[in-house]
Amino acid sequence: MRNENKIKLFLVDDDALFLKSLEIEFLEHADFAIETYATGERCLENLSNNPDVIILDYHLDGIDKNAMNGVDTLDKIKGYNPDIPVIMLSSQDKIDVAINCMHHKAFDYVVKSETAFTRLQKAITTIFRIKKMEDTLQWYMDRV
């Protein structure tokens, strides 16, 4: 975590209304530093801003039919920094889509629904619990 202990969160979705509502939900429930992007390309251009977590839509072709899709964006994020946790978000409730995202090293897959925000919060909490355990283990290993 950086600047004033705020979690830097990238939200990437081509649905402007959903993107704004997700941003508002996160700002109302926690003190996140949020950057929003309508395309995977814009997200990739800003990875140097060092996000702690990225929430990435599976389909990103609503604005531009030739836009990079979520899985391609995920692969490029992981190529840039494999340690950035990416949570895939989609309206598709299909197990094969979720499995494909996990094969591409997504941290989790969340279906857009009335419970999506709660699932996203839980996934982010899990990410930081894991990071804390890893930091504790590293601290211990440095002293052994």
JOCORJO-V716970 format. One record per backbone hydrogen bond with DSSP energy under -0.5 kcal/mol. NH is the residue of the N-H (numbers start at 1). CO is the residue of the C=O. If there is no record, write none. Layout:
nh=NH co=CO
nh=NH co=CO
This chain:
nh=2 co=6
nh=6 co=2
nh=6 co=3
nh=8 co=6
nh=9 co=7
nh=9 co=33
nh=10 co=53
nh=11 co=9
nh=11 co=35
nh=12 co=55
nh=13 co=11
nh=13 co=37
nh=14 co=59
nh=16 co=14
nh=19 co=15
nh=20 co=16
nh=21 co=17
nh=22 co=18
nh=23 co=19
nh=24 co=20
nh=25 co=21
nh=26 co=22
nh=27 co=23
nh=28 co=24
nh=29 co=25
nh=30 co=26
nh=32 co=30
nh=33 co=7
nh=34 co=32
nh=35 co=9
nh=37 co=11
nh=40 co=68
nh=43 co=39
nh=44 co=40
nh=45 co=41
nh=46 co=42
nh=46 co=43
nh=47 co=44
nh=49 co=46
nh=50 co=47
nh=52 co=8
nh=53 co=8
nh=54 co=85
nh=55 co=10
nh=56 co=54
nh=56 co=87
nh=57 co=12
nh=58 co=89
nh=60 co=58
nh=67 co=64
nh=70 co=58
nh=71 co=58
nh=73 co=69
nh=74 co=70
nh=75 co=71
nh=76 co=72
nh=77 co=73
nh=78 co=74
nh=79 co=75
nh=80 co=76
nh=81 co=77
nh=84 co=81
nh=85 co=52
nh=85 co=83
nh=87 co=54
nh=88 co=86
nh=88 co=108
nh=89 co=56
nh=90 co=110
nh=93 co=91
nh=94 co=92
nh=98 co=94
nh=99 co=95
nh=100 co=96
nh=101 co=97
nh=102 co=98
nh=103 co=99
nh=104 co=100
nh=105 co=102
nh=106 co=101
nh=107 co=86
nh=108 co=86
nh=110 co=88
nh=112 co=90
nh=113 co=111
nh=116 co=113
nh=119 co=115
nh=120 co=116
nh=121 co=117
nh=122 co=118
nh=123 co=119
nh=124 co=120
nh=125 co=121
nh=126 co=122
nh=127 co=123
nh=128 co=124
nh=129 co=125
nh=130 co=126
nh=131 co=127
nh=132 co=128
nh=133 co=129
nh=134 co=130
nh=135 co=131
nh=136 co=132
nh=137 co=133
nh=138 co=134
nh=139 co=135
nh=140 co=136
nh=141 co=137
nh=142 co=138
nh=143 co=139
nh=143 co=140
nh=144 co=140
nh=144 co=141
